[in-house]
Amino acid sequence: MAVSIPILVVIISLHLLAFVLAIGAELRRSTAKAVPDESDEYWYCAYTSSASTEYGLLAFGLLLISQTVVNAVTKCLCFNKVVVRGYWRTLSIICFIISWVGFVGAEACLLGGSAKNAYHTKYRSIFGDDSISCETLHKGVFAVGAGFVSLSMVGSIVYYWAHSMVDTSGSGWDELHHETKP
């Protein structure tokens, strides 16, 4: 199997878009402030725009598509012919694991961050009571997700490249049983 430049372009583009959206989500996190209502009897939480929720979910979807493309092209390392042992096989397995660790970490941060960012508390308190809590997403959740996106991108690119270098000649059955065809 040879390295396909269009496949690499798709993988890199989707990962880079997911990375940029994750950084954008971090920069556009919702903020909240306790403000009094019109009659000044109650306080409530006023939230800013939650654009980061949409950015995070879009990054989640793009990363999911990219991981699907990589695993569809390489047949997920599970459904291939028997791979000859060697350097390229070892490298492809290590990068496959790195790719999945980055993917799972990024998806968890992006989806969890989007859900938490979309959650707006509805608490109200009586005027003069300072116990109101306007919960927002902690700083850095989407940034960690962006870091995992970059880890997934590097792992996916090297995995695809190393997997394409692996020798998968033969049907697999012959190599398993060391049989030769006449």
C-alpha positions as CSV (number, residue, x, y, z in Angstrom):
1,M,0.0,0.0,0.0
2,A,1.4,3.4,-1.0
3,V,0.9,6.7,0.8
4,S,-1.9,8.6,-0.8
5,I,-1.3,12.4,-0.8
6,P,-5.1,13.2,-1.0
7,I,-5.7,11.0,2.1
8,L,-2.9,12.8,4.0
9,V,-4.4,16.2,3.0
10,V,-7.8,15.2,4.3
11,I,-6.4,13.9,7.6
12,I,-4.2,16.9,8.2
13,S,-6.9,19.4,7.1
14,L,-9.6,17.9,9.4
15,H,-7.2,17.8,12.3
16,L,-6.1,21.3,11.8
17,L,-9.6,22.6,11.5
18,A,-10.5,20.7,14.7
19,F,-7.5,22.2,16.4
20,V,-8.4,25.8,15.4
21,L,-12.0,25.3,16.5
22,A,-10.8,23.9,19.9
23,I,-8.6,27.0,20.4
24,G,-11.5,29.2,19.3
25,A,-13.8,27.5,21.8
26,E,-11.3,28.1,24.5
27,L,-11.1,31.8,23.7
28,R,-14.9,32.2,23.5
29,R,-15.9,30.3,26.7
30,S,-19.0,31.6,28.4
31,T,-18.6,33.9,31.3
32,A,-21.2,34.8,33.9
33,K,-21.9,37.6,36.2
34,A,-24.5,38.0,39.0
35,V,-26.8,40.9,38.2
36,P,-30.0,42.2,39.9
37,D,-33.3,41.9,38.2
38,E,-35.5,44.9,37.3
39,S,-37.0,45.2,40.8
40,D,-33.6,44.8,42.5
41,E,-35.1,42.0,44.7
42,Y,-33.4,39.0,43.2
43,W,-30.0,38.3,41.7
44,Y,-29.5,36.0,38.7
45,C,-26.7,34.8,36.5
46,A,-26.3,36.6,33.2
47,Y,-24.2,34.6,30.7
48,T,-22.3,35.8,27.7
49,S,-22.5,34.1,24.3
50,S,-21.9,30.4,24.2
51,A,-20.2,30.2,20.8
52,S,-17.6,27.9,22.3
53,T,-20.3,25.2,22.6
54,E,-20.8,25.1,18.8
55,Y,-17.0,25.4,18.2
56,G,-16.4,22.5,20.5
57,L,-19.1,20.3,18.9
58,L,-17.9,21.1,15.4
59,A,-14.3,20.2,16.4
60,F,-15.6,17.0,17.9
61,G,-17.4,16.1,14.6
62,L,-14.4,16.9,12.4
63,L,-12.0,14.9,14.6
64,L,-14.5,12.0,14.5
65,I,-14.6,12.1,10.7
66,S,-10.8,12.3,10.4
67,Q,-10.3,9.3,12.7
68,T,-12.9,7.4,10.7
69,V,-11.0,8.1,7.5
70,V,-7.7,7.0,8.9
71,N,-9.1,3.8,10.2
72,A,-11.2,3.1,7.1
73,V,-8.1,3.5,4.8
74,T,-5.9,1.3,7.0
75,K,-8.6,-1.1,7.9
76,C,-8.2,-0.3,11.6
77,L,-5.1,-2.4,11.9
78,C,-7.4,-5.2,12.8
79,F,-8.8,-6.5,9.5
80,N,-5.6,-6.5,7.5
81,K,-3.7,-9.4,6.1
82,V,-1.0,-10.7,8.4
83,V,1.7,-8.1,8.7
84,V,5.4,-9.1,8.5
85,R,7.1,-8.3,11.7
86,G,9.6,-5.6,11.7
87,Y,10.3,-1.9,12.4
88,W,7.4,-0.5,10.3
89,R,4.9,-2.9,12.0
90,T,6.1,-1.8,15.5
91,L,6.0,1.8,14.6
92,S,2.5,1.6,13.1
93,I,1.2,-0.2,16.2
94,I,2.7,2.4,18.6
95,C,1.4,5.3,16.5
96,F,-2.0,3.6,16.2
97,I,-2.2,3.6,20.0
98,I,-1.0,7.2,20.2
99,S,-3.6,8.2,17.7
100,W,-6.4,6.6,19.6
101,V,-5.2,8.0,23.0
102,G,-5.2,11.5,21.5
103,F,-8.5,10.9,19.8
104,V,-10.3,9.7,23.0
105,G,-8.7,12.4,25.1
106,A,-9.7,15.1,22.6
107,E,-13.2,13.8,22.2
108,A,-13.7,13.7,25.9
109,C,-12.5,17.3,26.4
110,L,-14.4,18.7,23.5
111,L,-17.7,17.0,24.2
112,G,-17.4,17.5,28.0
113,G,-16.4,21.1,27.6
114,S,-19.2,21.8,25.2
115,A,-21.7,20.2,27.5
116,K,-20.4,22.1,30.6
117,N,-20.2,25.4,28.7
118,A,-23.8,25.0,27.5
119,Y,-25.0,24.5,31.1
120,H,-26.2,27.7,32.6
121,T,-27.3,27.8,36.3
122,K,-30.7,29.2,36.9
123,Y,-30.1,30.2,40.5
124,R,-31.7,33.2,42.0
125,S,-31.1,34.7,45.4
126,I,-32.7,37.4,47.5
127,F,-31.1,40.8,47.3
128,G,-28.2,41.1,49.7
129,D,-27.5,37.4,49.8
130,D,-24.0,36.8,48.3
131,S,-24.3,33.1,48.0
132,I,-25.2,33.0,44.3
133,S,-23.0,30.8,42.2
134,C,-22.7,31.3,38.5
135,E,-21.0,28.2,37.3
136,T,-18.9,28.3,34.1
137,L,-16.5,26.0,32.4
138,H,-13.0,26.0,33.9
139,K,-10.3,27.6,31.9
140,G,-8.2,25.3,29.8
141,V,-10.6,22.4,29.0
142,F,-10.7,23.2,25.3
143,A,-7.0,24.0,25.3
144,V,-6.3,20.5,26.6
145,G,-8.6,19.2,23.9
146,A,-6.6,21.1,21.3
147,G,-3.4,19.5,22.7
148,F,-5.0,16.0,22.3
149,V,-6.1,16.9,18.8
150,S,-2.5,17.7,17.9
151,L,-1.4,14.4,19.5
152,S,-4.0,12.6,17.5
153,M,-2.9,14.3,14.3
154,V,0.7,13.4,14.7
155,G,-0.2,9.8,15.7
156,S,-2.6,9.4,12.8
157,I,-0.2,10.8,10.2
158,V,2.8,8.6,11.3
159,Y,0.5,5.6,11.7
160,Y,-0.9,6.0,8.2
161,W,2.6,6.5,6.8
162,A,4.2,3.6,8.8
163,H,1.2,1.3,7.9
164,S,1.7,2.0,4.3
165,M,5.3,0.9,4.6
166,V,4.4,-2.4,6.1
167,D,4.8,-5.5,3.9
168,T,1.4,-7.2,3.6
169,S,2.1,-9.5,0.7
170,G,0.5,-12.8,0.6
171,S,-2.8,-14.1,1.9
172,G,-1.7,-14.3,5.5
173,W,-2.6,-18.0,6.0
174,D,0.6,-19.2,4.3
175,E,2.7,-16.9,6.5
176,L,1.0,-18.1,9.6
177,H,1.7,-21.7,9.0
178,H,4.9,-21.3,7.1
179,E,3.5,-23.2,4.1
180,T,4.7,-22.5,0.6
181,K,2.6,-22.7,-2.5
182,P,3.9,-25.0,-5.4
